[in-house]
């Protein structure tokens, strides 16, 4: 089983109530966050292809798409409330890396 895609992603709505315009995800090996612009909204744990949100009854299930994007569905208490696509966020690729 392929694990969730690490990196920075733009979220595009396919169907359902959410996600709103401007939503992004930062996904690491074990954890990540959903953001509105640069503001973090919620943090999650990465479990395979599932993003389990902390402090929320929400879970995202992801599947790879043939074009290199990922398709997902948001579940609230186990019931689907939206479908979305994760597209690589190339907005950050043009910025120089910050030195620490």
Buried (B, 14 or more C-beta within 10 A) or exposed (E): EEEBBEBBBBBBBEEEEBBEEEBBBBBEEEBBBBBBEEEEBBBBEBEEBBBEBEEEEBBBBBEBEEEEBBBBBBBBEEEEBBBBBBBBBEEEEEEEEEEE
